[in-house]
Amino acid sequence: MVMRAGITGISVPAAAVTALLHICACSVIQPAPRNIPREESRYDDADIRTELSSILLGMDPSAANGVGVYCFNGRVFLIGEADKEFRSRALEAARQVPGVKEVAPHWFPAGSGHADEDAAVAAAIEELPLFAGKVAGVRVAVDVRGGHVVLVGLAPAQADIDSLVREVKRVSHVKSVTSYILPD
């Protein structure tokens, strides 16, 4: 299993920041309460991704490690390998995270990834001009399992998305490409 995302780093959960600010006797900015409608939530994609990843790890660390969590404009993508029970619980958990507008799962059969080969495919994809930051506004993550590529993210226009998918299909050892890239 290979999950790469050059767009979002690991952020510190809001609870950890709040606790640290209390310790330092600084004024505290509270995270958005859970009863605020999702459209009004102040959560950003990194917050959503961090919170959901933490929830999944708490549910089942072993199963959570097989699932990539990606978030773009409040749309969560769960990509990976997990048993049916964990898949169901992961979807329900994702829908409960503040700021989530939509959840899209993409599941693979257990054992479909090949770590070394998938890492090489992901690295080759990330070398493509659209991934290497040469086109402004393209924010795309790639997940590869057994040569099957899933792309998630945002691009400025449909033409950029179409071009990226065409380029990825030409990469050696790519068996299929599924795109969840949205025009931004």
N, C-alpha and C positions, 0 to 999 in steps of 0.2 A: 504494500500500500504506500502510495506517495501522495502527499498533499502539500502543495506549494501555493503560497499566496504572497505575491510581492507587494500587496497593497495595504494590508492592515497588520500592524504589529500587535504584540500582546499588550493589553492595557491593564491597569490595576483596577480591580472591581471597586465600585462606588463604596461598598461597605468598608473596605480596607482604607480607602482615602478618608472616609468619615471618622473611622477609629483613630487614624493617625492625627487628624486635625484636632480631635478631642484631647488626645495625649499632649499635643503641643500647645494646648489652650488657645488655639486660633479660632476664629469664627468659622462656623460650619455651614456649608452649602449642602442641603439635603437632596438626595436623589428624588426624582419625581415619584409621588405616591402612586401606588398600584391602582387606585380607584379613578385616576384621571383617564379619560377616554384615550385610546391609542393614538388618535390623530393629534392630540395635544401633548403627547409625551415628549420629554426633553432628551430621551435616550438617543444616542447615535449608533451607527452600525458597530463600532468597536465595543460599546457597552453591551449591546444585544449579543454579539458574538461571545464576549467574555462571560456574561451571565449564563447563557445557554450552555456553553462548554463546561462551565462549573457545575451546572445542574446535571448534565449528562454524566460527568465524571462521578458525581455523588450517587447517581442511580446505579451505575455499574462501570467501574473504571476500565475493565477489560473490553467490554462492548463499546464504550465511548471512544476508545483509541482506534477503533475501526471506522469511525464516522467523522468526516470533515464537516465543519460548521463554517458557512460563509454567509455574509450579510451585506447587501447592497440596497441602500434607500429603504431600509425596513423590511426587505424581502429576504427571508432566510432560506438557504439551500442546505439540506442535509444530504451528504453524498458519502456512500460507503457500504460497508458490509456489516450486517447485524442480524440476529434472529428476529422472527416476527414479533415477539413480545417486546423486545427493546425498540424495534422500529415504531411500534404503536405508542409506547411510552414516550419516545423521543419526539414524535410528532405532537402529542398532546402537550408536552413540556414546552416545546417551541411556541405553540399557540398562546401560551400563558405569559410569555415574557413581554413586559411593557415595550411598546414601540414596534412590535412585530406586526406588519401589515398582511403578510402572506407567507406561507410555508410550502416549499416545493422539495419533496424528497426524490432522490435518485439512488435506488438500492441496487447493489450487485450481489450475486450469489457468494456465499462464504467461500473463501479461499481463491477468489478469482484474481487477486493481485499477485504480482511477481516483483518484489521490491527492487532488485537490481535493474531489471529491464525497464520497469516503470520509471525509476529515477532517471535513467538515461533518456527515455522518451520525454519526460517532463523538462529535463535540462535542455534538450534540443528545441522544444517548443518555446521555452523562455528566451532562447536566443533569437527568435524571429523578430523582425523589426517592430511589429505592432506590440510585442511584449516587452521589448528592450527599451521602452520609453521614447521611441522615435516618433510616435504619433500622440499628440497632446490629447488628453481626455480619455484615453483607454485605460481602464482599471479592470483587469481580468485576472481571475485565479484559475489555475488548472489542477485537476485531480485526475490521476491516471491509475487504472486498475486493469491489469492484464492486457495492456495495449489499448484499452477503451478509454477515450479521453472525454472528460466532462469540463466544459468551460462555463464559468459563471462570472457575471460582472456587468460593467457598463462601458459603452463606447459612444462617441459623439453621434454617429449616424449608422443607419442600416448598412450602408456601403462598407463601412469599416468592419462591421460584424461579418458580413459575407466574405470579405477579403481575408479576415483572420481565420475563419473556418476553412476556407480553401487552402490557405497556407498550412494549417495544422494537418489537414488530410494528406499533405505531401510528405510529412515527416516520416522517416523510416520507422517501421514497426507499429505504426498507428493502425488499429483495426477498425475503429469507428470513432466518430466525433458527435457528441451531443452538446448543443449550445443553449445555455440559458442566459446569454448576454442580451442585455436590454439597451435600447437607444437611450442616451442620457439627455 
